[in-house]
Amino acid sequence: MPRLCVGDSNKILYHHEKEGEVPRSQTCLDNFKEALEECQLSDLGFTGDILTWGNHHHTCENYIKERLNRAIANGSWRARFPCVTIHNEDPHHSDHRPVIITTDIVSDRREGLVPRPFKFKDVWLEEARCRDVVHDARGNDGSADGVCMVDAVKGFAASLQDWSSNVLGDLQKRLKKAKGELERYRRRSLSPKTVDREAILRFKVDRLEEQIDIFWKQRAHVNWLVKGDRNTSFFHQCCKERRKINR
């Protein structure tokens, strides 16, 4: 029979699943592992904080955090729900984090309940500020406080997405604005200031068109086309066909 067990096991599987006070004995860990093996159960993993319980002590010396809450299932249950996700939710006022189980990731994504995964955009590398944004995020990630690599990467991703949305904006809108400003300067009388500004705007338009080209190459997954003329309609069509196949 398919079996799923969720809740407070009061045991841990590995030493890194506990922080504070005296570590649990290896015998205790091995006994829990043997019990899971005998029942043919395996851990389903998780997203969120690994430590699901804390005693909320007011001093660091006596503060204890452990991964006591987990979801385990046998092979039959895993085969029936291959898209299962486990999330360790916000504990709010409890000392235990609730374990949230989602068995149908497709329907949740369609309803907008599951956020889209982070994807790095190649066009960001064409921006002079990209390196500065990553550097600033690295300085503010709290690495001195022992933040893990996963949280650090999430911090980078959040900073890049915020920078892309609020500073860079939509590439097509930026290109349209730059072309409009270039056209206005082209119609002005010749002067050193006008000529210099027109040259800057021409360079800006060329860079934006190159970035749009790179964006659609990445979206279309056309890896064999490294260099070539701008042909965004071709890449648009590739993206449409791939979207149809995915659906």
N, C-alpha and C positions, 0 to 999 in steps of 0.2 A: 504493500500500500504506500502511496506517496505520503511522506511525513515532513512536516515543518514544525520546528520548535523555536519559539521566540520568547525572550524575556531575560530575567536576571538569573544567570547561571551560578553566580557567586564564585566562579572560578575563572582563571585566565589560562591561556595557552602558551604564552611567551613572556619572557621577563620584561620586554619593552612595553607590555600592556599594563604596567604599574609604575607609578611615580610616588615617591615619598615613603618614609618609614622603612621597615625591614623588608627586603625582597622575599617573595614566596619561595619555598623550597622547590628544587627540581623534581622531587618525588611528587609533590602536589600537582605540578604541571603535567608530568608524565601520566598520572592517574586519570586526569581529565582527557588527555589525548587518547588513552587506551579505551576509555568509556565511549568516546565518539566513534572510534574505529569499530568497536564491538557492535554498536548500534547502527553502523554504516551511515553515519551522519558527518557532514562536512560544513565548515563555515562558509557563509554566502558572501562574505566581504562587507564593505560599507563605503559610504561617502560621508564627509563631515569629520568631526573630531573623533579620534580613536578612543579616547578615554570617556566612558559613558557614565561613570559614577564618581562623585567626589564628596568628601565629608564636610567641605565648606568651613574648615577650621580657620580661625582668624590669624594664626601664625604659620609662617612658611615651614618651620621645623615639623609641625604636626599635621600639615596638609597632606591628604592622601587622595590620589586619583587612580582609578582602575577601569579596565574594559570588562565590566561584569555583564552588561546587556549585549546580547548578540542574537543573530538569526542563524540557525543551522537546519539543514535539510538533507534528505537522502537523494540518491541518484534519480529515482523515479519522479520525485517532486521537481527536481531541477530540469528534467527532460520535459515535464509538462509546462513549466513556466521558464523558458530560456531567456526572456527579456527582463527578469526580475532585477530590481534595484533596491538596495537597502540604504536608508539615510538615517544617521543619528541626529535627531532634531534638537531644537533649542529646549533645554530643560525648564526654562521659565523659573518657577519658584521651587522646583523639586531638586533633589540631589541625584536623580537618575535622568538620563536623556531618553526620551521615547524613541523606539526603533520603528521607523515608518517603512512599510513594505509596499512597493509598487510592482505589480505583476505584468502590466501592459504598458510598456514605455511608448508604444506607437500612439495609442489613444490619448495619453497624457500630453505628448508632444503636440498632437493635433489640437488639443484644447488650450494649448499655451501654458500648461501647468509646469512643464519642464523647460528650463531655459536652454537656448541654443548653445552648443559647445563652442568654446573659444577657438578661433582660427586666425593664425597670423597671416597678415596680408603682405605680399611681396612689395606692394606699392609703398608701404611705410618706409622701406629701406631707401627710397628715393627722396625722402624728406630729410632735410638737414637737422630737424629737431628730434628725430626718432631716437638717436643715441642719447640725447639729453633727457628725454622722457624716461628711458630705461634706467639711466644713471640716477635720476632723481628718485625713481621708484625703489631702486636698490638701496639708496640712502635712507629711505623712510619705511623699509620693510620690517624694521625691528629685529634684525638679525642678531643684535647684541643680546636680545632677550630669549634667544633660543628658538626662533621661529623655524619650523621645518621647511624643507625644500618645496613641498607641495604648496604650502601657504605663501612662500616667496614667489613662486611662479604665478599663483592666483593674483598676487599683488601686482606683478608686472602686467598680467593680462588686463586687469581692471584699469590700470593707468593708461595702457595703450588704447583700450576701447574708449575710455573717457576722452582722451586726447583726440582720437579719430573722429568722435561724434561732435564734440564741442569746439574743437579748434580747427581741424582740417575740414570737416563737413563733407558734403556730397561732391564727388569729383566732377560730375556733369555740371552741377550748379557753379562750381568754381571756374570751370572752363568757360561756361557761358558768360559769367561776369567778367573774366579776363578778356575775352574776345570783344565784349561790348566796350570795355575801357580802351582796348587797343584801337578799335574803330574810331572812337572819339579823338584819340591823339593823332591818328592818321589824318583826320580832317582839319586839324589845327594848322596854323601858320608855322613855318619852319623857324625853329630857335634851338639853341643848344640844349635847353631843358626838355623841349618836346622830343628831339631826336634821341636823347639819352633815355627818356621814359619809354619811348616807342620800342627801343632795342630791348629794354628790360621786360616789357610786356610780351614781345615776340618770344623771348626766351622762356617766359613763364607759360605761355600758351603751348609751346613745344614740349615743355616738361610735363604739363598736365595731360597732353595727348599721349605721351609715352606712358604715363602712369595708368591711364585708362586702358591702353593696350596691354600693359602688364597685368592689370586687374582681370581682364577678360581671358587672358591666357591662363591665369591661375584657376579661374572659375571653370574654364572649359577642359582643364586637365590635358591640354595638348602639349605634351612634353617634347615632342619631336621638333616643334617649331621654335627654334631658339631666336632667330633673327628673321626679319622680313618686313614687308610693307604693312601699314596699318590696315586691318581688315576686321573691324569689330563686329560686323554683321555675321561673319563666319563663326566667330567665337560665341556670339549670341545664339546662333542656331545650334552649336554644340551643346551649350548649356541647356537649351530647351529640350533637346533630344535626351540628354542625360536625366533631366528632371522627369520626363515622361517614363523612362525606364525605371527610375527609382519608385515612382508612384505605382 
